Amino acid sequence: MWLVAGLGNPGKRYERTRHNVGFEVVDALARRAAVSFRRSWRFPGDLAEVRDDGGRLLLLKPRTFMNRSGQAVGPVLRRKGLALAEMIVIVDDTDLECGKIRLRRRGSAGGHNGLKSVIAALGSDDFIRLRVGVGGRPGDRDMVDHVLSGFAPDERTRVDEAVERAAEAVWCVVRDGVDPAMNRYNG
């Protein structure tokens, strides 16, 4: 089993914002498998399980808000007895061009507060992360305002395509391994 945690902020106010593309990717994985998320009473998050011939995914959308994502990710990983190598964390990235995706075997938080929280909760940065580019902020805009904003129509089209590619990349990691997935999807 793999834990696939899409990071974002809960609630209607944050739907389809730049900061919530992690949620959008796990939603795409659930939609493709025709499964629904259910609120967990054990963990602060919504969970869905996907099974197919290629593997089994436990999808997680933390209900803790981005900056406290580790409060959901850590307990789920430990309770399910999964290794760090069996987890993929999906986040937005303002340093990537809108619509690009990038897989990494491990690495720093790169200034992303959701990743900082996960790393702190796990005591390690040795897990796979999948970043979805949401575009950098305009020079005069506050970063918080930027990541909590929606996309322009042309950006939305690119992000929707990136969300679908990211969902494919997750399955590629599970079925073929992280190196083949990085070769195929990093661009």
DRENLO-624863 format. One record per residue: residue number from 1; x, y, z of N, C-alpha, C in turn. Coordinates in steps of 0.05 Angstrom, whole numbers, plus 5000, padded with zeros to 4 digits. Example, Ala and Ser with C-alpha at 12.3 -4.5 7.8 and 13.67 -1.06 7.14 Angstrom:
BEGIN
@pos->1, n_east->5264, n_north->4886, n_up->5156, ca_east->5246, ca_north->4910, ca_up->5156, c_east->5264, c_north->4934, c_up->5156 .
@pos->2, n_east->5257, n_north->4955, n_up->5142, ca_east->5273, ca_north->4979, ca_up->5143, c_east->5258, c_north->5001, c_up->5157 .
END
This chain:
BEGIN
@pos->1, n_east->5017, n_north->4976, n_up->5000, ca_east->5000, ca_north->5000, ca_up->5000, c_east->5018, c_north->5025, c_up->5000 .
@pos->2, n_east->5009, n_north->5045, n_up->4986, ca_east->5022, ca_north->5071, ca_up->4985, c_east->5004, c_north->5092, c_up->4997 .
@pos->3, n_east->5015, n_north->5110, n_up->5013, ca_east->5001, ca_north->5134, ca_up->5022, c_east->5006, c_north->5157, c_up->5003 .
@pos->4, n_east->4985, n_north->5168, n_up->4992, ca_east->4988, ca_north->5191, ca_up->4973, c_east->4973, c_north->5214, c_up->4987 .
@pos->5, n_east->4989, n_north->5233, n_up->4996, ca_east->4978, ca_north->5256, ca_up->5011, c_east->4978, c_north->5281, c_up->4993 .
@pos->6, n_east->4955, n_north->5291, n_up->4987, ca_east->4953, ca_north->5316, ca_up->4972, c_east->4948, c_north->5338, c_up->4992 .
@pos->7, n_east->4966, n_north->5358, n_up->4992, ca_east->4964, ca_north->5379, ca_up->5012, c_east->4948, c_north->5402, c_up->5002 .
@pos->8, n_east->4933, n_north->5415, n_up->5020, ca_east->4916, ca_north->5438, ca_up->5013, c_east->4903, c_north->5448, c_up->5038 .
@pos->9, n_east->4883, n_north->5465, n_up->5034, ca_east->4868, ca_north->5477, ca_up->5056, c_east->4839, c_north->5467, c_up->5053 .
@pos->10, n_east->4826, n_north->5458, n_up->5075, ca_east->4798, ca_north->5449, ca_up->5073, c_east->4779, c_north->5472, c_up->5071 .
@pos->11, n_east->4756, n_north->5467, n_up->5059, ca_east->4735, ca_north->5487, ca_up->5058, c_east->4731, c_north->5498, c_up->5030 .
@pos->12, n_east->4706, n_north->5506, n_up->5025, ca_east->4698, ca_north->5517, ca_up->4999, c_east->4715, c_north->5542, c_up->4991 .
@pos->13, n_east->4721, n_north->5558, n_up->5011, ca_east->4736, ca_north->5583, ca_up->5005, c_east->4762, c_north->5578, c_up->4990 .
@pos->14, n_east->4775, n_north->5555, n_up->4995, ca_east->4801, ca_north->5549, ca_up->4983, c_east->4800, c_north->5531, c_up->4959 .
@pos->15, n_east->4777, n_north->5521, n_up->4951, ca_east->4775, ca_north->5503, ca_up->4928, c_east->4785, c_north->5517, c_up->4903 .
@pos->16, n_east->4800, n_north->5502, n_up->4887, ca_east->4811, ca_north->5511, ca_up->4862, c_east->4830, c_north->5535, c_up->4864 .
@pos->17, n_east->4842, n_north->5538, n_up->4887, ca_east->4863, ca_north->5559, ca_up->4890, c_east->4890, c_north->5545, c_up->4884 .
@pos->18, n_east->4910, n_north->5562, n_up->4881, ca_east->4937, ca_north->5552, ca_up->4876, c_east->4947, c_north->5533, c_up->4897 .
@pos->19, n_east->4941, n_north->5539, n_up->4922, ca_east->4951, ca_north->5523, ca_up->4945, c_east->4937, c_north->5496, c_up->4946 .
@pos->20, n_east->4916, n_north->5492, n_up->4932, ca_east->4900, ca_north->5467, ca_up->4935, c_east->4904, c_north->5447, c_up->4912 .
@pos->21, n_east->4924, n_north->5451, n_up->4895, ca_east->4928, ca_north->5432, ca_up->4873, c_east->4935, c_north->5404, c_up->4883 .
@pos->22, n_east->4946, n_north->5402, n_up->4907, ca_east->4951, ca_north->5375, ca_up->4919, c_east->4925, c_north->5360, c_up->4923 .
@pos->23, n_east->4905, n_north->5374, n_up->4933, ca_east->4878, ca_north->5363, ca_up->4936, c_east->4867, c_north->5355, c_up->4909 .
@pos->24, n_east->4871, n_north->5371, n_up->4889, ca_east->4860, ca_north->5366, ca_up->4862, c_east->4872, c_north->5340, c_up->4851 .
@pos->25, n_east->4897, n_north->5335, n_up->4856, ca_east->4910, ca_north->5310, ca_up->4845, c_east->4898, c_north->5286, c_up->4858 .
@pos->26, n_east->4895, n_north->5286, n_up->4885, ca_east->4884, ca_north->5262, ca_up->4898, c_east->4854, c_north->5260, c_up->4891 .
@pos->27, n_east->4840, n_north->5282, n_up->4886, ca_east->4813, ca_north->5281, ca_up->4876, c_east->4812, c_north->5267, c_up->4849 .
@pos->28, n_east->4831, n_north->5274, n_up->4832, ca_east->4832, ca_north->5261, ca_up->4805, c_east->4836, c_north->5231, c_up->4807 .
@pos->29, n_east->4854, n_north->5223, n_up->4825, ca_east->4859, ca_north->5194, ca_up->4829, c_east->4834, c_north->5180, c_up->4839 .
@pos->30, n_east->4820, n_north->5193, n_up->4858, ca_east->4795, ca_north->5181, ca_up->4868, c_east->4773, c_north->5180, c_up->4847 .
@pos->31, n_east->4771, n_north->5201, n_up->4831, ca_east->4751, ca_north->5202, ca_up->4810, c_east->4756, c_north->5180, c_up->4789 .
@pos->32, n_east->4781, n_north->5177, n_up->4781, ca_east->4788, ca_north->5156, ca_up->4762, c_east->4780, c_north->5128, c_up->4772 .
@pos->33, n_east->4782, n_north->5124, n_up->4798, ca_east->4776, ca_north->5098, ca_up->4809, c_east->4747, c_north->5096, c_up->4819 .
@pos->34, n_east->4732, n_north->5117, n_up->4816, ca_east->4704, ca_north->5119, ca_up->4824, c_east->4701, c_north->5113, c_up->4854 .
@pos->35, n_east->4718, n_north->5124, n_up->4870, ca_east->4716, ca_north->5122, ca_up->4899, c_east->4712, c_north->5150, c_up->4911 .
@pos->36, n_east->4701, n_north->5151, n_up->4935, ca_east->4695, ca_north->5176, ca_up->4948, c_east->4712, c_north->5178, c_up->4974 .
@pos->37, n_east->4718, n_north->5203, n_up->4981, ca_east->4732, ca_north->5208, ca_up->5006, c_east->4711, c_north->5207, c_up->5029 .
@pos->38, n_east->4721, n_north->5197, n_up->5051, ca_east->4705, ca_north->5197, ca_up->5076, c_east->4721, c_north->5210, c_up->5098 .
@pos->39, n_east->4708, n_north->5225, n_up->5114, ca_east->4721, ca_north->5238, ca_up->5137, c_east->4730, c_north->5216, c_up->5156 .
@pos->40, n_east->4755, n_north->5217, n_up->5164, ca_east->4766, ca_north->5198, ca_up->5184, c_east->4760, c_north->5209, c_up->5212 .
@pos->41, n_east->4752, n_north->5191, n_up->5229, ca_east->4748, ca_north->5199, ca_up->5257, c_east->4773, c_north->5193, c_up->5273 .
@pos->42, n_east->4791, n_north->5178, n_up->5261, ca_east->4816, ca_north->5172, ca_up->5275, c_east->4838, c_north->5192, c_up->5269 .
@pos->43, n_east->4838, n_north->5203, n_up->5245, ca_east->4858, ca_north->5221, ca_up->5235, c_east->4845, c_north->5247, c_up->5226 .
@pos->44, n_east->4860, n_north->5270, n_up->5228, ca_east->4848, ca_north->5295, ca_up->5219, c_east->4851, c_north->5298, c_up->5188 .
@pos->45, n_east->4834, n_north->5282, n_up->5175, ca_east->4835, ca_north->5283, ca_up->5145, c_east->4813, c_north->5267, c_up->5133 .
@pos->46, n_east->4811, n_north->5270, n_up->5107, ca_east->4792, ca_north->5254, ca_up->5091, c_east->4808, c_north->5233, c_up->5076 .
@pos->47, n_east->4798, n_north->5208, n_up->5076, ca_east->4812, ca_north->5185, ca_up->5065, c_east->4795, c_north->5172, c_up->5043 .
@pos->48, n_east->4809, n_north->5160, n_up->5024, ca_east->4797, ca_north->5143, ca_up->5003, c_east->4817, c_north->5122, c_up->4996 .
@pos->49, n_east->4807, n_north->5098, n_up->4991, ca_east->4825, ca_north->5076, ca_up->4983, c_east->4820, c_north->5068, c_up->4954 .
@pos->50, n_east->4842, n_north->5065, n_up->4939, ca_east->4841, ca_north->5058, ca_up->4911, c_east->4856, c_north->5032, c_up->4908 .
@pos->51, n_east->4843, n_north->5012, n_up->4895, ca_east->4856, ca_north->4987, ca_up->4890, c_east->4854, c_north->4981, c_up->4860 .
@pos->52, n_east->4876, n_north->4972, n_up->4849, ca_east->4875, ca_north->4961, ca_up->4821, c_east->4898, c_north->4941, c_up->4819 .
@pos->53, n_east->4900, n_north->4930, n_up->4795, ca_east->4921, ca_north->4909, ca_up->4791, c_east->4949, c_north->4920, c_up->4795 .
@pos->54, n_east->4953, n_north->4946, n_up->4792, ca_east->4979, ca_north->4957, ca_up->4795, c_east->4987, c_north->4964, c_up->4823 .
@pos->55, n_east->4968, n_north->4964, n_up->4841, ca_east->4975, ca_north->4971, ca_up->4869, c_east->4951, c_north->4981, c_up->4885 .
@pos->56, n_east->4957, n_north->4990, n_up->4909, ca_east->4936, ca_north->5000, ca_up->4927, c_east->4945, c_north->5027, c_up->4938 .
@pos->57, n_east->4927, n_north->5046, n_up->4936, ca_east->4933, ca_north->5073, ca_up->4946, c_east->4914, c_north->5081, c_up->4968 .
@pos->58, n_east->4925, n_north->5093, n_up->4989, ca_east->4909, ca_north->5106, ca_up->5009, c_east->4912, c_north->5136, c_up->5004 .
@pos->59, n_east->4891, n_north->5149, n_up->4996, ca_east->4892, ca_north->5177, ca_up->4989, c_east->4884, c_north->5193, c_up->5014 .
@pos->60, n_east->4899, n_north->5214, n_up->5019, ca_east->4894, ca_north->5231, ca_up->5043, c_east->4893, c_north->5260, c_up->5035 .
@pos->61, n_east->4872, n_north->5274, n_up->5045, ca_east->4870, ca_north->5303, ca_up->5044, c_east->4868, c_north->5312, c_up->5073 .
@pos->62, n_east->4890, n_north->5323, n_up->5084, ca_east->4889, ca_north->5332, ca_up->5111, c_east->4868, c_north->5354, c_up->5115 .
@pos->63, n_east->4856, n_north->5354, n_up->5138, ca_east->4836, ca_north->5375, ca_up->5145, c_east->4848, c_north->5395, c_up->5165 .
@pos->64, n_east->4875, n_north->5397, n_up->5165, ca_east->4889, ca_north->5412, ca_up->5185, c_east->4898, c_north->5439, c_up->5175 .
@pos->65, n_east->4893, n_north->5446, n_up->5151, ca_east->4904, ca_north->5469, ca_up->5137, c_east->4933, c_north->5463, c_up->5131 .
@pos->66, n_east->4943, n_north->5477, n_up->5110, ca_east->4969, ca_north->5471, ca_up->5098, c_east->4991, c_north->5470, c_up->5119 .
@pos->67, n_east->4993, n_north->5491, n_up->5136, ca_east->5016, ca_north->5494, ca_up->5154, c_east->5017, c_north->5472, c_up->5175 .
@pos->68, n_east->4996, n_north->5456, n_up->5178, ca_east->4996, ca_north->5435, ca_up->5198, c_east->4991, c_north->5408, c_up->5186 .
@pos->69, n_east->4998, n_north->5405, n_up->5161, ca_east->4993, ca_north->5380, ca_up->5146, c_east->5006, c_north->5356, c_up->5159 .
@pos->70, n_east->5029, n_north->5359, n_up->5172, ca_east->5042, ca_north->5337, ca_up->5185, c_east->5026, c_north->5324, c_up->5207 .
@pos->71, n_east->5008, n_north->5340, n_up->5219, ca_east->4990, ca_north->5329, ca_up->5240, c_east->4972, c_north->5307, c_up->5230 .
@pos->72, n_east->4967, n_north->5307, n_up->5204, ca_east->4951, ca_north->5286, ca_up->5192, c_east->4968, c_north->5264, c_up->5179 .
@pos->73, n_east->4988, n_north->5273, n_up->5164, ca_east->5005, ca_north->5255, ca_up->5149, c_east->5021, c_north->5236, c_up->5167 .
@pos->74, n_east->5033, n_north->5246, n_up->5188, ca_east->5049, ca_north->5230, ca_up->5206, c_east->5033, c_north->5208, c_up->5219 .
@pos->75, n_east->5011, n_north->5214, n_up->5232, ca_east->4995, ca_north->5192, ca_up->5245, c_east->4985, c_north->5171, c_up->5225 .
@pos->76, n_east->4977, n_north->5179, n_up->5201, ca_east->4967, ca_north->5160, ca_up->5182, c_east->4989, c_north->5141, c_up->5174 .
@pos->77, n_east->5012, n_north->5152, n_up->5167, ca_east->5035, ca_north->5136, ca_up->5159, c_east->5043, c_north->5116, c_up->5181 .
@pos->78, n_east->5044, n_north->5125, n_up->5206, ca_east->5052, ca_north->5107, ca_up->5228, c_east->5030, c_north->5086, c_up->5233 .
@pos->79, n_east->5005, n_north->5094, n_up->5234, ca_east->4983, ca_north->5076, ca_up->5240, c_east->4981, c_north->5054, c_up->5219 .
@pos->80, n_east->4986, n_north->5060, n_up->5194, ca_east->4985, ca_north->5041, ca_up->5173, c_east->5010, c_north->5024, c_up->5170 .
@pos->81, n_east->5031, n_north->5032, n_up->5185, ca_east->5056, ca_north->5017, ca_up->5185, c_east->5071, c_north->5019, c_up->5159 .
@pos->82, n_east->5069, n_north->5042, n_up->5146, ca_east->5082, ca_north->5046, ca_up->5120, c_east->5110, c_north->5059, c_up->5125 .
@pos->83, n_east->5128, n_north->5053, n_up->5106, ca_east->5154, ca_north->5065, ca_up->5107, c_east->5153, c_north->5092, c_up->5092 .
@pos->84, n_east->5172, n_north->5109, n_up->5097, ca_east->5173, ca_north->5135, ca_up->5083, c_east->5175, c_north->5131, c_up->5053 .
@pos->85, n_east->5188, n_north->5109, n_up->5044, ca_east->5191, ca_north->5103, ca_up->5016, c_east->5164, c_north->5095, c_up->5003 .
@pos->86, n_east->5143, n_north->5092, n_up->5019, ca_east->5117, ca_north->5084, ca_up->5009, c_east->5097, c_north->5107, c_up->5011 .
@pos->87, n_east->5108, n_north->5131, n_up->5009, ca_east->5091, ca_north->5155, ca_up->5011, c_east->5099, c_north->5175, c_up->4989 .
@pos->88, n_east->5078, n_north->5188, n_up->4978, ca_east->5082, ca_north->5209, ca_up->4959, c_east->5066, c_north->5233, c_up->4970 .
@pos->89, n_east->5079, n_north->5256, n_up->4972, ca_east->5066, ca_north->5280, ca_up->4981, c_east->5064, c_north->5299, c_up->4957 .
@pos->90, n_east->5040, n_north->5309, n_up->4952, ca_east->5035, ca_north->5326, ca_up->4929, c_east->5029, c_north->5355, c_up->4938 .
@pos->91, n_east->5044, n_north->5374, n_up->4927, ca_east->5042, ca_north->5402, ca_up->4935, c_east->5042, c_north->5420, c_up->4911 .
@pos->92, n_east->5034, n_north->5445, n_up->4916, ca_east->5037, ca_north->5467, ca_up->4896, c_east->5066, c_north->5477, c_up->4897 .
@pos->93, n_east->5075, n_north->5489, n_up->4875, ca_east->5102, ca_north->5500, ca_up->4875, c_east->5101, c_north->5526, c_up->4859 .
@pos->94, n_east->5107, n_north->5548, n_up->4873, ca_east->5107, ca_north->5574, ca_up->4859, c_east->5133, c_north->5579, c_up->4843 .
@pos->95, n_east->5153, n_north->5562, n_up->4847, ca_east->5178, ca_north->5565, ca_up->4832, c_east->5177, c_north->5550, c_up->4806 .
@pos->96, n_east->5156, n_north->5534, n_up->4801, ca_east->5153, ca_north->5520, ca_up->4776, c_east->5133, c_north->5535, c_up->4759 .
@pos->97, n_east->5138, n_north->5535, n_up->4733, ca_east->5120, ca_north->5547, ca_up->4714, c_east->5093, c_north->5534, c_up->4716 .
@pos->98, n_east->5072, n_north->5550, n_up->4714, ca_east->5045, ca_north->5540, ca_up->4716, c_east->5040, c_north->5517, c_up->4697 .
@pos->99, n_east->5032, n_north->5494, n_up->4708, ca_east->5026, ca_north->5471, ca_up->4691, c_east->5048, c_north->5450, c_up->4689 .
@pos->100, n_east->5072, n_north->5456, n_up->4700, ca_east->5094, ca_north->5436, ca_up->4700, c_east->5091, c_north->5419, c_up->4725 .
@pos->101, n_east->5101, n_north->5395, n_up->4723, ca_east->5103, ca_north->5378, ca_up->4747, c_east->5131, c_north->5368, c_up->4751 .
@pos->102, n_east->5138, n_north->5363, n_up->4775, ca_east->5165, ca_north->5353, ca_up->4781, c_east->5165, c_north->5333, c_up->4804 .
@pos->103, n_east->5175, n_north->5310, n_up->4799, ca_east->5178, ca_north->5289, ca_up->4819, c_east->5206, c_north->5290, c_up->4831 .
@pos->104, n_east->5208, n_north->5285, n_up->4856, ca_east->5234, ca_north->5283, ca_up->4870, c_east->5233, c_north->5260, c_up->4890 .
@pos->105, n_east->5255, n_north->5246, n_up->4892, ca_east->5257, ca_north->5223, ca_up->4910, c_east->5257, c_north->5233, c_up->4939 .
@pos->106, n_east->5269, n_north->5256, n_up->4944, ca_east->5271, ca_north->5267, ca_up->4971, c_east->5280, c_north->5296, c_up->4968 .
@pos->107, n_east->5283, n_north->5310, n_up->4990, ca_east->5293, ca_north->5338, ca_up->4988, c_east->5282, c_north->5355, c_up->5010 .
@pos->108, n_east->5290, n_north->5380, n_up->5009, ca_east->5283, ca_north->5400, ca_up->5029, c_east->5254, c_north->5409, c_up->5024 .
@pos->109, n_east->5244, n_north->5425, n_up->5043, ca_east->5217, ca_north->5436, ca_up->5040, c_east->5216, c_north->5458, c_up->5019 .
@pos->110, n_east->5239, n_north->5470, n_up->5013, ca_east->5241, ca_north->5491, ca_up->4993, c_east->5223, c_north->5515, c_up->5000 .
@pos->111, n_east->5219, n_north->5520, n_up->5026, ca_east->5203, ca_north->5543, ca_up->5034, c_east->5173, c_north->5537, c_up->5035 .
@pos->112, n_east->5165, n_north->5513, n_up->5029, ca_east->5136, ca_north->5505, ca_up->5029, c_east->5128, c_north->5497, c_up->5057 .
@pos->113, n_east->5109, n_north->5512, n_up->5069, ca_east->5102, ca_north->5507, ca_up->5097, c_east->5088, c_north->5480, c_up->5101 .
@pos->114, n_east->5074, n_north->5470, n_up->5081, ca_east->5062, ca_north->5443, ca_up->5084, c_east->5083, c_north->5422, c_up->5085 .
@pos->115, n_east->5104, n_north->5424, n_up->5068, ca_east->5126, ca_north->5405, ca_up->5069, c_east->5141, c_north->5407, c_up->5094 .
@pos->116, n_east->5145, n_north->5432, n_up->5104, ca_east->5159, ca_north->5436, ca_up->5130, c_east->5145, c_north->5421, c_up->5152 .
@pos->117, n_east->5118, n_north->5423, n_up->5152, ca_east->5103, ca_north->5410, ca_up->5173, c_east->5105, c_north->5379, c_up->5171 .
@pos->118, n_east->5104, n_north->5369, n_up->5147, ca_east->5107, ca_north->5340, ca_up->5143, c_east->5134, c_north->5330, c_up->5151 .
@pos->119, n_east->5155, n_north->5344, n_up->5143, ca_east->5182, ca_north->5337, ca_up->5150, c_east->5186, c_north->5338, c_up->5181 .
@pos->120, n_east->5175, n_north->5358, n_up->5194, ca_east->5177, ca_north->5360, ca_up->5223, c_east->5162, c_north->5337, c_up->5237 .
@pos->121, n_east->5139, n_north->5330, n_up->5227, ca_east->5123, ca_north->5308, ca_up->5239, c_east->5137, c_north->5281, c_up->5235 .
@pos->122, n_east->5151, n_north->5277, n_up->5213, ca_east->5164, ca_north->5251, ca_up->5207, c_east->5193, c_north->5250, c_up->5216 .
@pos->123, n_east->5205, n_north->5274, n_up->5221, ca_east->5233, ca_north->5274, ca_up->5229, c_east->5251, c_north->5267, c_up->5205 .
@pos->124, n_east->5241, n_north->5270, n_up->5181, ca_east->5257, ca_north->5263, ca_up->5157, c_east->5245, c_north->5276, c_up->5133 .
@pos->125, n_east->5263, n_north->5281, n_up->5113, ca_east->5253, ca_north->5291, ca_up->5087, c_east->5257, c_north->5270, c_up->5066 .
@pos->126, n_east->5260, n_north->5245, n_up->5075, ca_east->5265, ca_north->5222, ca_up->5057, c_east->5240, c_north->5209, c_up->5046 .
@pos->127, n_east->5223, n_north->5225, n_up->5032, ca_east->5199, ca_north->5215, ca_up->5020, c_east->5196, c_north->5228, c_up->4993 .
@pos->128, n_east->5180, n_north->5215, n_up->4976, ca_east->5176, ca_north->5225, ca_up->4949, c_east->5157, c_north->5249, c_up->4950 .
@pos->129, n_east->5164, n_north->5269, n_up->4935, ca_east->5145, ca_north->5292, ca_up->4932, c_east->5141, c_north->5297, c_up->4903 .
@pos->130, n_east->5116, n_north->5305, n_up->4897, ca_east->5108, ca_north->5312, ca_up->4870, c_east->5098, c_north->5341, c_up->4872 .
@pos->131, n_east->5112, n_north->5358, n_up->4858, ca_east->5105, ca_north->5387, ca_up->4858, c_east->5091, c_north->5394, c_up->4832 .
@pos->132, n_east->5070, n_north->5410, n_up->4835, ca_east->5054, ca_north->5419, ca_up->4812, c_east->5058, c_north->5449, c_up->4810 .
@pos->133, n_east->5068, n_north->5458, n_up->4788, ca_east->5074, ca_north->5486, ca_up->4784, c_east->5049, c_north->5503, c_up->4782 .
@pos->134, n_east->5048, n_north->5524, n_up->4799, ca_east->5025, ca_north->5542, ca_up->4799, c_east->5033, c_north->5571, c_up->4791 .
@pos->135, n_east->5058, n_north->5574, n_up->4783, ca_east->5068, ca_north->5600, ca_up->4773, c_east->5076, c_north->5618, c_up->4796 .
@pos->136, n_east->5096, n_north->5634, n_up->4791, ca_east->5106, ca_north->5653, ca_up->4811, c_east->5087, c_north->5677, c_up->4814 .
@pos->137, n_east->5090, n_north->5690, n_up->4835, ca_east->5073, ca_north->5713, ca_up->4841, c_east->5083, c_north->5738, c_up->4825 .
@pos->138, n_east->5064, n_north->5754, n_up->4818, ca_east->5072, ca_north->5780, ca_up->4806, c_east->5088, c_north->5796, c_up->4827 .
@pos->139, n_east->5106, n_north->5812, n_up->4818, ca_east->5125, ca_north->5826, ca_up->4836, c_east->5112, c_north->5842, c_up->4859 .
@pos->140, n_east->5088, n_north->5853, n_up->4855, ca_east->5076, ca_north->5869, ca_up->4875, c_east->5055, c_north->5854, c_up->4893 .
@pos->141, n_east->5053, n_north->5829, n_up->4889, ca_east->5033, ca_north->5813, ca_up->4904, c_east->5045, c_north->5798, c_up->4927 .
@pos->142, n_east->5032, n_north->5798, n_up->4950, ca_east->5040, ca_north->5782, ca_up->4973, c_east->5038, c_north->5753, c_up->4966 .
@pos->143, n_east->5058, n_north->5737, n_up->4975, ca_east->5058, ca_north->5708, ca_up->4969, c_east->5033, c_north->5694, c_up->4980 .
@pos->144, n_east->5024, n_north->5701, n_up->5004, ca_east->5000, ca_north->5688, ca_up->5015, c_east->4976, c_north->5694, c_up->4997 .
@pos->145, n_east->4973, n_north->5719, n_up->4989, ca_east->4951, ca_north->5726, ca_up->4972, c_east->4953, c_north->5711, c_up->4945 .
@pos->146, n_east->4977, n_north->5707, n_up->4936, ca_east->4981, ca_north->5693, ca_up->4910, c_east->4972, c_north->5664, c_up->4912 .
@pos->147, n_east->4982, n_north->5649, n_up->4932, ca_east->4976, ca_north->5621, ca_up->4933, c_east->4947, c_north->5616, c_up->4941 .
@pos->148, n_east->4934, n_north->5635, n_up->4953, ca_east->4905, ca_north->5631, ca_up->4960, c_east->4887, c_north->5642, c_up->4939 .
@pos->149, n_east->4898, n_north->5651, n_up->4916, ca_east->4882, ca_north->5661, ca_up->4894, c_east->4876, c_north->5639, c_up->4874 .
@pos->150, n_east->4856, n_north->5644, n_up->4857, ca_east->4850, ca_north->5626, ca_up->4836, c_east->4868, c_north->5631, c_up->4812 .
@pos->151, n_east->4862, n_north->5616, n_up->4791, ca_east->4878, ca_north->5617, ca_up->4767, c_east->4864, c_north->5633, c_up->4745 .
@pos->152, n_east->4879, n_north->5647, n_up->4729, ca_east->4868, ca_north->5659, ca_up->4704, c_east->4859, c_north->5636, c_up->4686 .
@pos->153, n_east->4840, n_north->5641, n_up->4668, ca_east->4830, ca_north->5619, ca_up->4651, c_east->4852, c_north->5603, c_up->4636 .
@pos->154, n_east->4872, n_north->5617, n_up->4624, ca_east->4893, ca_north->5602, ca_up->4610, c_east->4910, c_north->5586, c_up->4629 .
@pos->155, n_east->4914, n_north->5596, n_up->4654, ca_east->4929, ca_north->5581, ca_up->4674, c_east->4913, c_north->5556, c_up->4683 .
@pos->156, n_east->4887, n_north->5560, n_up->4686, ca_east->4870, ca_north->5538, ca_up->4695, c_east->4871, c_north->5515, c_up->4676 .
@pos->157, n_east->4871, n_north->5521, n_up->4650, ca_east->4873, ca_north->5499, ca_up->4630, c_east->4899, c_north->5484, c_up->4634 .
@pos->158, n_east->4921, n_north->5498, n_up->4638, ca_east->4947, ca_north->5484, ca_up->4641, c_east->4948, c_north->5469, c_up->4668 .
@pos->159, n_east->4936, n_north->5480, n_up->4689, ca_east->4936, ca_north->5466, ca_up->4714, c_east->4919, c_north->5441, c_up->4713 .
@pos->160, n_east->4896, n_north->5443, n_up->4700, ca_east->4879, ca_north->5419, ca_up->4697, c_east->4893, c_north->5397, c_up->4683 .
@pos->161, n_east->4909, n_north->5403, n_up->4662, ca_east->4925, ca_north->5383, ca_up->4648, c_east->4946, c_north->5372, c_up->4666 .
@pos->162, n_east->4959, n_north->5390, n_up->4682, ca_east->4980, ca_north->5381, ca_up->4700, c_east->4970, c_north->5363, c_up->4722 .
@pos->163, n_east->4946, n_north->5368, n_up->4732, ca_east->4933, ca_north->5351, ca_up->4752, c_east->4930, c_north->5323, c_up->4741 .
@pos->164, n_east->4920, n_north->5321, n_up->4716, ca_east->4917, ca_north->5294, ca_up->4704, c_east->4944, c_north->5280, c_up->4700 .
@pos->165, n_east->4964, n_north->5295, n_up->4691, ca_east->4991, ca_north->5284, ca_up->4688, c_east->5002, c_north->5275, c_up->4715 .
@pos->166, n_east->4997, n_north->5291, n_up->4735, ca_east->5007, ca_north->5284, ca_up->4762, c_east->4994, c_north->5259, c_up->4772 .
@pos->167, n_east->4969, n_north->5255, n_up->4767, ca_east->4955, ca_north->5230, ca_up->4774, c_east->4968, c_north->5206, c_up->4760 .
@pos->168, n_east->4974, n_north->5210, n_up->4734, ca_east->4988, ca_north->5188, ca_up->4719, c_east->5015, c_north->5183, c_up->4731 .
@pos->169, n_east->5029, n_north->5204, n_up->4739, ca_east->5056, ca_north->5201, ca_up->4750, c_east->5055, c_north->5186, c_up->4776 .
@pos->170, n_east->5035, n_north->5190, n_up->4793, ca_east->5032, ca_north->5175, ca_up->4817, c_east->5031, c_north->5145, c_up->4811 .
@pos->171, n_east->5014, n_north->5137, n_up->4792, ca_east->5012, ca_north->5109, ca_up->4785, c_east->5037, c_north->5098, c_up->4773 .
@pos->172, n_east->5052, n_north->5115, n_up->4758, ca_east->5077, ca_north->5107, ca_up->4747, c_east->5097, c_north->5101, c_up->4769 .
@pos->173, n_east->5098, n_north->5117, n_up->4790, ca_east->5116, ca_north->5112, ca_up->4813, c_east->5109, c_north->5086, c_up->4826 .
@pos->174, n_east->5083, n_north->5081, n_up->4830, ca_east->5074, ca_north->5057, ca_up->4844, c_east->5080, c_north->5032, c_up->4827 .
@pos->175, n_east->5075, n_north->5033, n_up->4801, ca_east->5078, ca_north->5009, ca_up->4784, c_east->5107, c_north->5005, c_up->4775 .
@pos->176, n_east->5121, n_north->5027, n_up->4768, ca_east->5147, ca_north->5024, ca_up->4755, c_east->5171, c_north->5034, c_up->4771 .
@pos->177, n_east->5165, n_north->5050, n_up->4792, ca_east->5187, ca_north->5061, ca_up->4809, c_east->5190, c_north->5090, c_up->4804 .
@pos->178, n_east->5204, n_north->5103, n_up->4823, ca_east->5207, ca_north->5132, ca_up->4821, c_east->5225, c_north->5141, c_up->4799 .
@pos->179, n_east->5247, n_north->5127, n_up->4793, ca_east->5265, ca_north->5135, ca_up->4772, c_east->5252, c_north->5135, c_up->4745 .
@pos->180, n_east->5239, n_north->5113, n_up->4737, ca_east->5224, ca_north->5115, ca_up->4711, c_east->5203, c_north->5137, c_up->4710 .
@pos->181, n_east->5190, n_north->5141, n_up->4732, ca_east->5169, ca_north->5162, ca_up->4733, c_east->5182, c_north->5190, c_up->4730 .
@pos->182, n_east->5205, n_north->5194, n_up->4743, ca_east->5219, ca_north->5220, ca_up->4740, c_east->5228, c_north->5224, c_up->4711 .
@pos->183, n_east->5238, n_north->5203, n_up->4699, ca_east->5247, ca_north->5205, ca_up->4671, c_east->5224, c_north->5212, c_up->4653 .
@pos->184, n_east->5201, n_north->5201, n_up->4658, ca_east->5177, ca_north->5204, ca_up->4641, c_east->5163, c_north->5231, c_up->4645 .
@pos->185, n_east->5161, n_north->5240, n_up->4670, ca_east->5143, ca_north->5262, ca_up->4676, c_east->5157, c_north->5289, c_up->4683 .
@pos->186, n_east->5182, n_north->5288, n_up->4691, ca_east->5196, ca_north->5313, ca_up->4696, c_east->5203, c_north->5326, c_up->4670 .
@pos->187, n_east->5196, n_north->5351, n_up->4667, ca_east->5202, ca_north->5364, ca_up->4641, c_east->5212, c_north->5392, c_up->4645 .
END
